[in-house]
Amino acid sequence: MDFKLPDETIAIRDLVSEFSKKKIEPIASKIDKEDRFPMEIFREMGKLGLLGLTIPEEYGGAGLDFLTDGVALEEISYFSGSLGLSYGDHNNLVLDNLNRNGNKEQKEKYLPSLVAGQKIGSLCLTEPGAGSDALGGMKTTYERKGESYEINGTKTFITNAPNADVFLVYARNGKSYSQFILEREDGVETPKKIKKLGMRGSPTGEVVLRNITVGKERLVRAEGQGKSIILNGLNAERAVLAFGPIGIARRALDEAINYSNQREQFGKKIGEFELIQEKLAYMFTRLEAAKLLAYKAATMLSENVSDPSYAAASIMFASETATQITRDAIQIFGGYGYTEDYPLERYLRDAILYEIGAGTTEIRKIVIAKALLKK
Ligand SMILES: Cc1cc2nc3c(=O)[nH]c(=O)nc-3n(C[C@H](O)[C@H](O)[C@H](O)COP(=O)(O)OP(=O)(O)OC[C@H]3O[C@@H](n4cnc5c(N)ncnc54)[C@H](O)[C@@H]3O)c2cc1C
C-alpha cells in the first residue's frame, strides 16, 4: 500500500495549484459576489490541457486516471468552490461520460472542442418532479420518428446549462431510458438561471426541450441503455466530485490555522487555547480521513472495481466533513468569520452543495447500505 501520490499526479496537482493561485485566487471573491462564471479562465484551462484529464490523447485529453482528475478538482476548489463545481461537472459528468459511453464518431465530433474549452458541457438528469427519484419520476420523453428521435421535457438544477453548448440528456419511452447528445443549435432553451445560497459563479439553470428532433447518431449506445449509463455515471461522479469538498475544507483549515496563530485575546494567541486546539485537531483528522477514502474510491474507479458503496461513502463523508470544517473555521474566526469581509462564509455556503448534488446524503446512505446488505 503506497500512501504517496504518483509523480504524474503530483505534477498535475502543482500545475493546477500554480495556475489557480495566479488566475483564480485574485477573483474568487468577485466570482461569488457577482455570480459570474469566469469564461476567460475556463478557456485558459482548456488551452493549458486541464480539461479532459481522463480523456485519451487521441481526442486531445491527457489520458490520466481518476485520482489525478480528483486531485486537480481539489486544487481548483481550494481557491474557488464554484469554479471547481463547473470544472468537475464539465470534466467528469460530461467528458468522461461521453468517453465511456459514446461511439467513435460521437467522441471524434464532441470531445476535442470540449477538451479544448471551446465548448461547455452539461449533464441533464434532474427534473422539477424528479430529483432523488430521477428514473421513476422522469417525465422527459423520447419518441422514434422514422430515422429521427423527438425529445420533449424540462430539466432543472443543471450545472453549466446557461452557458452550455452540448447537453447530455436523459429521456424515457415508457420503461426504456436513453441518453442523447443535444446541441444548443438543436433548439435547446435555457430560459432560467437559478439564484443560489452558494456556488455562485457556477451557473445552474433550467433546460427546456420542445419537440427537439435529432438523428439517431445522437443516441448514446442504444435505446434502453440510459439506466445503466446513469448508474455507472453516478458512481464515477461521486468518486471524483468528492474531491471538491475536500479542496474547500482544506482551504478553511489553512485559514483557521493562520488565524489561530495571529489573533490575540486575553494576551495570548487564540491558538494557545485548548478549545481552539481541539477544533483544529478534529478538523485535520477528519480532512485526512476524507482524503484517504477519496483516494481509495478514485483508485477503485480507475481500476474498474465495481462497488458503489465506496464512491457513495467517499462523497458522503467528504461533504459532511467539509460542512463541519467550514463551520468550525467560522467559529475560530469569531465575528469576523460571519462577515463578508472574510471568505469563510463563502466556504460554508459552497460546501453545503456537496451534501445535495450528485445524490443527497440520504440517498448515498441508502446506496451504501444496499451494497453492504447485498454482499
Ligand atoms: C447547485 C446544484 C447543481 C446541480 N447540478 C446538477 C446537474 O448538473 N445535473 C443534474 O441532473 N442535477 C443537478 N443537480 C440536482 C441534484 O442532483 C438534486 O438536487 C438532488 O439529486 C436532489 O433532488 P431534489 O433537489 O429534487 O430533492 P428531493 O429528491 O426532492 O429530496 C428532498 C429531500 O428528501 C430526501 N429524500 C428523497 N428521497 C428519499 C428517500 N428515499 N429516503 C430518505 N430521504 C429521501 C432527500 O435526501 C432530501 O433531503 C444540482 C443541484 C444543485 C442544487
The ligand as an ORCA input file, in Angstrom:
! r2SCAN-3c Opt
* xyz 0 1
  C     -26.243     23.672     -7.383
  C     -26.806     22.390     -7.901
  C     -26.238     21.825     -9.041
  C     -26.791     20.649     -9.579
  N     -26.291     20.151    -10.765
  C     -26.957     19.151    -11.401
  C     -26.576     18.746    -12.726
  O     -25.609     19.261    -13.312
  N     -27.316     17.796    -13.349
  C     -28.389     17.182    -12.753
  O     -29.019     16.341    -13.377
  N     -28.773     17.544    -11.487
  C     -28.082     18.512    -10.806
  N     -28.474     18.889     -9.541
  C     -29.650     18.262     -8.929
  C     -29.343     17.382     -7.743
  O     -28.739     16.188     -8.154
  C     -30.674     17.182     -6.988
  O     -30.987     18.423     -6.379
  C     -30.592     16.081     -5.957
  O     -30.477     14.828     -6.580
  C     -31.809     16.074     -5.029
  O     -33.007     16.140     -5.737
  P     -34.135     17.197     -5.276
  O     -33.452     18.516     -5.156
  O     -35.279     17.095     -6.198
  O     -34.529     16.742     -3.814
  P     -35.615     15.604     -3.440
  O     -35.314     14.345     -4.161
  O     -36.988     16.172     -3.570
  O     -35.291     15.374     -1.897
  C     -35.790     16.202     -0.858
  C     -35.310     15.611      0.477
  O     -35.862     14.294      0.644
  C     -34.821     13.358      0.850
  N     -35.189     12.073      0.250
  C     -35.632     11.827     -1.022
  N     -35.850     10.518     -1.196
  C     -35.528      9.900     -0.032
  C     -35.522      8.549      0.420
  N     -35.866      7.528     -0.384
  N     -35.140      8.299      1.697
  C     -34.766      9.317      2.524
  N     -34.743     10.613      2.166
  C     -35.114     10.907      0.895
  C     -33.603     13.970      0.154
  O     -32.389     13.420      0.642
  C     -33.789     15.429      0.522
  O     -33.313     15.650      1.829
  C     -27.890     20.026     -8.945
  C     -28.429     20.582     -7.768
  C     -27.909     21.744     -7.258
  C     -28.536     22.342     -6.031
*
